[in-house]
Amino acid sequence: MTALRLRPYRPEDEAASIDLWHRSWQQAYPQIDFAARLEWWRARWRKDLVPKASIVVAEQDGVPTGFVTIDGEGYLDQLVVDPAHWGSDAARLLLDEAKRLSPSGVTLLVNKDNARAIRFYERNGFAHAGDDLNPTSGRPVLKMIWRA
């Protein structure tokens, strides 16, 4: 097994990226049917993320294992890692890359009931910066911020 490698997103990564999103969110929230949201997500991916954000893919042995999206304002919309790689260095390496791409700061929204993700962000230098609601789901979220 080779080391994890980061590289820029390529158009041919779309199917694998959407599959990673689906599997990771389904694992985190098994009570929600994310398969029913795939067409919505594919449209959002194509319209809102690919044209407006830098996307970095983590891969191992040529297989994508995660990705991060960060826009020009420093907003991290998605940090996704294949559940089979949870606990590896993949999320930290992707987050470090997002920080490198946005050295003036990174903001994100994380579901308030996602304690695992909140602990991860706290361990990686993020501070709580307020409460909000996810504009799509209406779920309570925590705004978090990192400054160099």
C-alpha positions in Angstrom: 0.0 0.0 0.0 1.4 3.4 -1.0 1.2 6.6 1.0 -1.8 8.9 0.7 -1.4 11.5 -2.0 -3.2 14.8 -2.5 -3.9 16.2 -5.9 -6.2 18.6 -7.6 -9.7 17.4 -8.6 -10.2 16.4 -12.2 -13.6 16.1 -14.0 -13.2 12.3 -14.2 -13.3 12.3 -10.3 -17.0 13.3 -10.3 -18.5 9.8 -9.9 -16.0 8.7 -7.2 -16.4 12.0 -5.3 -20.2 11.8 -5.3 -20.0 8.1 -4.2 -17.6 9.1 -1.4 -20.0 11.9 -0.3 -22.9 9.4 -0.3 -21.1 6.7 1.7 -19.5 9.0 4.3 -22.7 10.9 5.0 -24.8 7.7 5.1 -22.3 6.3 7.7 -22.5 9.4 9.8 -26.3 9.7 9.6 -27.7 6.2 8.9 -31.3 7.4 9.7 -31.3 9.7 6.6 -31.7 8.2 3.1 -28.9 9.9 1.3 -29.5 7.7 -1.8 -32.7 9.8 -2.3 -30.6 12.9 -2.3 -28.0 11.9 -4.9 -29.5 13.8 -7.9 -29.8 17.0 -5.7 -26.2 16.5 -4.6 -24.9 15.9 -8.2 -26.6 19.1 -9.3 -25.2 21.0 -6.3 -21.7 19.5 -7.0 -21.8 20.6 -10.6 -23.4 24.1 -10.0 -22.1 25.3 -6.7 -18.9 23.5 -5.8 -16.9 22.5 -8.9 -17.0 25.9 -10.6 -16.6 28.0 -7.4 -14.3 26.0 -5.1 -10.8 24.5 -5.1 -11.2 20.8 -4.7 -8.4 18.6 -3.5 -8.6 14.8 -3.7 -6.8 12.4 -1.4 -6.0 9.1 -3.1 -4.2 5.9 -2.2 -3.1 3.4 -4.8 -4.9 5.5 -7.4 -8.2 5.3 -5.6 -9.9 8.4 -4.2 -10.3 8.2 -0.5 -11.6 11.7 0.3 -11.8 15.3 -0.8 -12.0 18.8 0.6 -13.7 21.9 -1.0 -12.8 25.4 -0.1 -13.9 28.6 -1.9 -12.1 31.9 -2.4 -13.7 33.3 0.8 -12.2 30.5 2.9 -15.4 28.6 3.3 -14.9 24.9 3.7 -18.1 23.4 2.4 -17.1 19.7 2.4 -14.5 17.5 4.0 -15.3 14.0 3.1 -13.3 10.8 3.8 -14.3 7.3 2.9 -15.5 5.6 6.2 -13.0 2.8 5.6 -10.3 5.5 6.1 -11.8 7.3 9.2 -9.1 7.6 11.8 -6.3 7.7 9.2 -4.4 10.9 8.3 -6.6 11.6 5.3 -8.9 14.2 7.0 -6.1 16.0 8.7 -4.0 16.2 5.5 -7.0 17.5 3.5 -7.8 20.0 6.2 -4.1 21.1 6.3 -4.4 21.6 2.5 -7.5 23.7 2.9 -5.6 25.9 5.4 -2.7 26.2 3.0 -5.1 27.3 0.2 -6.8 29.8 2.5 -4.0 31.1 4.8 -6.1 34.1 6.0 -8.6 31.8 7.6 -11.1 29.0 7.2 -14.8 28.9 8.2 -17.2 26.0 8.2 -20.5 24.8 9.4 -20.8 21.4 11.2 -23.9 19.7 12.4 -24.3 20.2 16.1 -25.0 16.5 16.6 -21.8 15.5 14.9 -19.6 15.3 18.0 -16.9 13.3 16.2 -16.4 16.0 13.5 -16.6 18.8 16.1 -13.8 17.2 18.2 -11.7 16.7 15.0 -12.0 20.4 14.1 -11.2 21.5 17.7 -8.1 19.3 17.7 -7.1 21.0 14.5 -7.3 24.6 15.7 -10.9 25.6 15.0 -12.9 27.6 17.5 -16.6 27.9 18.0 -17.9 31.1 16.4 -21.7 30.9 16.8 -24.8 28.9 16.1 -26.7 28.7 12.8 -29.1 26.6 10.8 -28.2 24.7 7.8 -30.0 26.5 4.9 -30.9 23.3 3.1 -31.8 20.9 5.9 -32.8 23.3 8.7 -30.6 21.3 11.1 -28.8 23.2 13.9 -25.1 23.8 13.0 -22.1 25.2 14.7 -20.1 27.8 12.9 -16.4 27.1 13.4 -13.4 29.2 12.4 -9.6 28.8 12.1 -7.1 31.7 11.9 -3.4 31.3 11.4 
